[in-house]
């Protein structure tokens, strides 16, 4: 029932009826507010309401409290990879906090926003590398556990079923093995490379441009750091427009591969130029400054943009800057 109320509140907010959304949230039962996921969803909605009604400071305060609550919940999980995926499954409050900090525009807020984006980018990278088991111990235990599950499900062999004593004994063995699997997995997870490197941070160099590009609702946002200065170019373009650009590029690239005609190549180059004109000026990237390295930190949910091939007056972007 409370999930339905949260959904109704979100619908009211999407329609612009902030008073109606707030009234629904205020009617939520107190028992729901103690539910961990109910609290996360309702506090996120309340923060959005604060931001929509212009109370940015209150919204930021609420979001900071919420992210601290999520961090406390995450700290109890048994390993770095689980903690990483837990955060990425509940990423909305963090991105909403980034948007709120950037909208307020103070230098300290921009530094905090970039720190959050750095952390999210690192965790997204680590989430794609789940820990590998050492010496296959966990895999062997799991295979044995699955064999016991199969035996319980089939009642033993096809000619003789399990008697009550055998079934009780087998259930006890299953429960013991389940605990062994969980303990072995935790030990391997805690000793994994992802766990050891979860606190690592890239060295920040004064001669490098660091550019975050991420999806914020229906808009593609960006943030650039050059030395100690952080620049917020705001929304680059809509997510739908970027998808359209990328689909056009795929279409014309296929034409180039299929026909090899000069007309197909010119059409492809025109689309690349349009995409470069939409992205590079807003990011403030200077292709003339070839000595300055460029580090792009990209949201994995974005369409696949050929950043390294974006045209500049001196050639493709990757040919004129040190790009990674």
N, C-alpha and C positions, 0 to 999 in steps of 0.2 A: 504493500500500500504506500509506504513512504517513497519507494522508487517511482511510483506513478506520480506522486506529488512533486518530486524533484523534476520529473520530465515536464509536467505542466508548468512549473516555474520557468524551466528553460525555454519552453514554447512562448510563454508570455514575454520573456526577455528578448527573444528573437523578434517578436512583433513590436517591440518598443514600448511595451506596457510595464515600466519598471515598478510602478506602484502595485500592480497586480502580482508581479513576480515576488516582490518583497512580502506581500500579504500571505502568499502561499508558503514561503519559507518560514515566516513567523508562526504558522500553524503546524509546523512539523512537530511530531511528538518528541518529548525529551529523550525517550528511550532510543530513538533513531540517532540522536546527536552523539550518543555514546558508541554507536556502531562505527568501526574504523573507516569503512568505505563510504558510509552515509555521511560521516563528518567531512571527509575529503571532498565529496561532490557538493554538499551544501555550502561549505566554506568557499569553494571555488566560485559557486554561483553568487554568493554574497559579495565576494571581492569584485566580481564582474559588475554587480549592481552598484557598488561604491564607485567604480571607475566610470560607469555609464553616467552616473549622476554628478560627476565632477569631483568627488571626494578621493583624489588620488592618494593622499597621504594615508587615509584610513584603509584604502584598498591594498596599498603596499604593506602596511603593518599586518593586515590580515593574511596576506600571501606569505610574508616572512614567517609568521607563526605556523601556517599550514605546512610550508616546506620543512620547517624544523620538526614538526610532528611526523612527517613522512620519513625524514632522516632517522628519527628515533625508532620508527617501526622497522625501517630497513636494516638498522644496525643489529637487530636480533636474528637476522637470517644467517644460515650456516655457510657463508662463503662469498667471495667477491663477485663471482659471476652471477649468482642469484641476486645479490644486492644491486648489481648493475641493471639486470633486466627488470627488476621490481621498479626501479626509478623510471626506466624508459616506458614501462607500461602505464605510468601515471605522470606523464610529462606535461600535461596541460597547465597545472599551477605554476610550474617553473617557467614555461614560455609566456604565460600571462604576466608573471612577475617581471620578466625581461621587458615586455612591451610597456608595462607601467613605469619601470625605471627609465626607459628611454623617452617616454612621453614627458616625464618631469624634467629631464634634460640637464640635471646637475652633473658636473664632472665625476663626483664620487658615485653617483647612480650609474653613469655610463661604465665606469670601471667595474662596478658590481655586476652589471648586466653582462659584460664581456667575460668576467670570471665564471658566471653561470653557464654561458655558452661554451666556454672552454671545457668545463666539467662535463656537460652533456655530450659534447663531441667526443671526448675521451671515452666516456662510458658507452656511447654507441659503437665506437671502434672495438672496445673490449667485448661487447655483447655478441659480436660476430665471431668471436674466438672462444667457444666454450672449452672448459678445461678438459684435457685428455687424461685418461686413466693411466696410472703407472703400474707396470708389470701385469696389467690385465686383471688385478685382484677383484675389482668391483664387477667387471664383466663376467668373471667366472661365478661369483656369488649370485649375480642376477640370473644367469643361465640355470643354475641349480634351483633357484627360487621358482623360476618359471616351470621347471620340471615337476616340482612339488605341487604347484598350482594345477597343472594338467592332471596330475594323479588324483588330486582331490575332486576335480571337476568330473573325471571319468569314473570315479569310484573304484580305482585300482585297475586291474587288467580286465579284459573282455570276458574272462572265464570265472573270475572270483572277485567279488566286491570287498570293500574294507569293512571289517567289523567295528563296533563302536570304540573298542580300546585302540585299534590301529588308527582310527580317524582322530581321536583325541591326541594321540601321540604325534601324528603327522601335523596336526594344527599347531601343537607346541613347537615343533621343529620349524614350521613356516614362520611363526612369530619371532623366534630367535634369529632366523636367517634374515628376516626383514630388518631387524635392528642392526645386524652385522652389515647389511648392504648400506643402510643409511650412515652408519659410523664410518665405513670405508670410503664412501663417497665424500663425506665431510672432510676426512683427512686429506684426500687427494685434492679436493677443491681448495682447501686452505693453503695447500702447498703449490698451487698451480701458478704458472707465469702470470695469468690474468690477475690473481690475488696480489702477487708481489709487485706488479706494476700499476695497481689501481690508484696509487697515490702519486704516480709519476706525472710530471708536467714538462712540456716542451720549454726549452730555454727561450726567454723573450729577448730578442736582439734589437738594438736601436736602429739598425740599418735594414730592417725587414718590415714589409707591409703584411699584416695579418688581417685577413678578410673573412668574416663569418657570413654565410648566406644560409637562410633557413626559411621554412614555411611557417607563417603566422596566420592561421585561419585561411582566408582565400587570397592572401597577399604574400609575395616573396619579399622578405626583409633582408637587410644587410647591416653590418657594423664593421668599421675599419679602424685598425690601430696602426699608427706610424710613430714609433718612438714612444713618448709619454702621452701623445695626443690621441684621443679616441673620437672618431667622426661618425655620426649617425646619419647616413643618407636617406633613412626612412624606407618607405616601400619602393622597391624597384619597378615592379609591374605585378599584375594579377597572376595568380597561379594558372588560371585558364589561358591567359595570353601566352605564358611561357610554354604551356603544353602545346598550344597551337603552333608556336615557333618550332618546337622540337619535332612535331609531326610533319610540318612542312619540310624541315631539313631531312628527315628520314625519307620522305617521298622523293625529293630531288636527288638525294644521294643514291637511291635505288635507280633512278633514271640515268644517272651518270654511269653506274656500274653496268646497267643493261644496254645502253646505247653508246656511251662514250662520245656523244656529240658535243660540239662546242656550245650549242644552245643550252643543253642540259647543264653543262659546267657553269655557264654564265648565270643561269637561274639559281643554281646552288650557291654561287658566290654572292648573289644579291641577297639571298635569305641569310647567309652568314653575316653579311654586313649589317642587315637590319637587326639581327640579334645582338651583335657587338654594340651597335648604337644604343640599344635598350639597356645593356648591362654595364659596359665599361665606364661611360662618363659618370653614371650615378655612383659608382664605387670609388671614383676619384683616382683610378689607376693611371699612372703616367708611363706609357710604353717607351717614352724617350729616355727614361731613367733606367737604363738596362742594368746598371750596377746594383740596383736595389732588389733583393730577393722578394718573391711574392709567395705567401702561404695561404692557400684557400682552404677553409674549413667548411665543408658542405653538409647540409642536412640530407641524410640518406633517403628521405621521402620525396625529394625534388626530382623532376624529370632529368634525364641524362643529358646535360648540356656539354657540348665539346669545348670546354673552356680553353684548352691549350691551343685550339685551332681558330679562336676568334680573331678576325683580321684587324690589324693595326696598320698605320702608314708604313711601318718598317717590316711587315710580315706578320705571321701568326704570333699570337701572344707568347707562346712558349719559346719562340725563337729570339725574343727581345728582352725577356725578363727571366730571372732564375726562379722557376715556378715549381711548386710542389703542392 
